[in-house]
């Protein structure tokens, strides 16, 4: 399993009439993370140093375009927050680990096996709106053009944890930077690409390091 770390990675559609937007509830993994965060607030202890999450990544050409547009939007809105590295742009799907150090190889194997059980073809995703979230993140979002991402996230979450749970909205987005100044939602020229795989990413918290653990093609 150790050979997975350091592997390379690479990264659908229109809403059908009458289709409902899929909604996602907090999974067992999410509940566990909330408990750990609460425990960390109530007693001293080490901060998380490692995070693993499944995501969709734009191809290299699209990532460069996102970076160029993000720099222009940053200047146009008078923002000072640091832009994310071009190689770090992603659409998060599901977080599976937050802790000090990497999880066991067997646990990683289980997550990958669950993710490989998803049946879904490649699809187009597009982001055509710029806005700030309440936490200060400047992001790209979309509407009908992100439905495929919502379906993918729902299927992945169900595969990782099939426990029934209350509905909760999932908002596909690409974070560009964080800034104290708020930007109201505004339309932008769409940025789109074809999603062909999902990626398990290992992030070293606070070190701006992303390592691609494994890539799982859609089928």
C-alpha positions in Angstrom: 0.0 0.0 0.0 2.9 2.4 0.6 3.5 2.4 -3.1 0.3 4.3 -3.5 1.8 7.4 -1.9 3.5 9.5 -4.6 1.4 8.1 -7.4 0.3 10.5 -10.1 -3.2 11.7 -10.6 -5.4 13.3 -13.3 -9.1 14.5 -13.2 -20.3 15.6 -16.0 -23.5 17.5 -16.9 -26.8 18.9 -17.6 -29.7 18.6 -15.2 -32.5 16.4 -16.6 -36.0 18.0 -16.6 -37.7 17.6 -13.3 -34.6 16.0 -11.7 -34.1 16.8 -8.0 -30.8 18.1 -6.8 -29.2 15.3 -4.6 -28.7 16.2 -1.0 -26.2 14.7 1.4 -26.4 14.2 5.1 -23.6 13.9 7.7 -22.0 10.5 7.4 -20.5 8.4 10.1 -17.1 9.8 9.0 -18.4 13.3 9.4 -19.8 12.6 12.9 -16.5 11.1 13.9 -14.6 14.2 12.7 -17.0 16.5 14.5 -16.4 14.5 17.7 -12.7 14.8 17.3 -12.8 18.5 16.7 -15.0 19.0 19.8 -12.6 16.9 21.9 -9.7 19.0 20.6 -11.4 22.1 21.7 -12.2 20.8 25.2 -8.7 19.6 26.1 -5.1 20.4 24.9 -3.6 18.2 22.3 -1.7 18.2 19.0 -3.3 19.9 16.0 -4.1 17.8 12.9 -1.1 17.5 10.6 -2.5 15.2 8.0 -5.8 15.1 6.0 -6.9 12.7 3.4 -9.9 13.4 1.1 -11.4 12.4 -2.2 -11.7 15.1 -4.8 -12.0 15.9 -8.5 -9.1 17.8 -10.0 -9.1 20.0 -13.1 -6.8 19.0 -15.9 -3.5 21.0 -16.1 -4.7 23.4 -18.8 -7.9 24.2 -16.9 -6.0 24.7 -13.7 -3.8 27.3 -15.4 -6.9 29.1 -16.7 -8.4 29.1 -13.2 -5.2 30.5 -11.8 -5.2 33.3 -14.4 -8.8 34.2 -13.8 -8.4 34.1 -10.0 -5.5 36.5 -10.2 -7.6 38.9 -12.2 -10.6 38.6 -9.9 -8.4 39.1 -6.9 -7.1 42.4 -8.3 -10.5 43.6 -9.5 -12.0 43.2 -6.0 -9.1 44.5 -4.1 -8.4 41.3 -2.3 -5.1 40.5 -0.6 -5.5 36.8 0.3 -2.9 34.4 -1.1 -4.0 32.5 -4.2 -4.0 28.7 -3.9 -1.2 27.0 -5.8 -2.3 26.0 -9.3 -1.8 22.3 -8.5 -4.1 22.6 -5.4 -7.3 23.6 -7.2 -9.9 20.8 -6.6 -13.5 20.0 -5.9 -13.8 18.2 -2.6 -16.0 15.1 -2.4 -15.5 13.5 0.9 -13.0 13.8 3.8 -11.9 10.4 5.2 -9.1 11.2 7.6 -7.9 14.1 9.9 -5.2 13.3 12.4 -1.6 13.4 13.3 0.1 11.1 10.9 -1.2 8.9 8.1 -3.9 6.3 8.6 -3.1 2.6 8.4 -2.6 1.1 4.9 -5.5 -1.3 5.5 -7.8 1.6 6.2 -6.7 3.4 3.0 -7.3 0.1 1.1 -10.9 0.0 2.4 -11.6 3.6 1.2 -10.1 2.9 -2.2 -12.1 -0.4 -2.5 -15.3 1.5 -1.6 -14.6 4.3 -4.1 -13.8 1.7 -6.9 -17.3 0.3 -6.4 -18.9 3.4 -7.8 -20.5 3.0 -11.3 -20.5 6.4 -13.1 -19.4 7.5 -16.5 -17.2 10.5 -17.3 -19.1 13.9 -17.3 -18.7 17.6 -17.9 -18.7 20.0 -15.0 -18.8 23.8 -15.2 -18.5 26.7 -12.8 -20.0 30.0 -13.8 -20.4 32.0 -10.6 -17.9 33.7 -8.3 -18.7 34.4 -4.7 -17.4 34.5 -1.1 -18.5 31.9 1.5 -19.1 33.0 5.1 -15.7 31.6 6.1 -13.9 34.1 3.8 -13.2 31.6 1.0 -13.5 33.1 -2.5 -14.9 30.2 -4.7 -16.2 29.2 -8.1 -19.6 27.6 -7.9 -22.3 26.7 -10.4 -25.9 25.5 -10.7 -27.2 23.1 -13.4 -23.6 22.6 -14.7 -22.5 21.0 -11.4 -25.3 18.4 -11.1 -23.0 15.6 -12.2 -20.6 16.5 -9.3 -23.5 16.3 -6.9 -24.5 12.8 -8.1 -20.8 11.7 -7.9 -20.5 13.0 -4.3 -23.7 11.3 -3.3 -22.6 7.9 -4.7 -19.2 8.2 -3.2 -20.6 9.1 0.2 -23.1 6.2 0.1 -20.3 3.8 -0.9 -18.0 5.0 2.0 -20.9 4.9 4.5 -24.4 3.5 3.7 -25.8 4.5 7.1 -29.1 6.4 6.6 -28.8 10.1 7.5 -30.7 13.4 7.3 -30.5 15.3 4.1 -27.9 18.1 3.8 -27.0 20.2 0.7 -23.7 19.7 -0.9 -22.3 22.6 -2.8 -19.6 21.8 -5.4 -17.0 24.5 -5.5 -13.4 25.4 -6.3 -11.7 27.5 -3.6 -9.4 30.2 -5.0 -8.2 32.0 -1.9 -9.3 33.3 1.6 -9.8 36.9 2.3 -11.6 39.1 4.9 -13.3 41.1 2.2 -16.6 39.6 1.0 -17.5 39.3 -2.7 -21.2 39.1 -3.6 -22.2 36.3 -6.0 -21.7 37.3 -9.6 -21.7 35.5 -13.0 -18.4 34.8 -14.7 -17.4 33.2 -17.9 -17.8 29.4 -17.4 -14.8 27.3 -16.6 -15.5 23.7 -17.5 -13.7 20.4 -17.9 -14.4 16.7 -18.3 -14.3 14.6 -15.1 -12.8 11.2 -15.8 -11.6 10.2 -12.3 -11.6 10.9 -8.6 -8.4 11.3 -6.6 -7.5 10.4 -3.0 -5.4 13.4 -1.9 -3.1 13.5 1.1 -2.7 17.1 2.5 -0.1 18.1 4.9 -2.0 20.7 7.0 -0.3 24.1 7.1 2.4 23.1 4.7 0.6 23.7 1.4 1.6 20.1 0.4 -0.8 17.9 -1.6 0.2 14.3 -2.5 -1.9 12.2 -4.8 -2.3 8.9 -3.2 -4.4 7.1 -5.9 -6.5 7.8 -8.9 -9.7 6.0 -9.6 -11.2 6.2 -13.1 -14.9 6.6 -13.6 -16.6 3.8 -15.5 
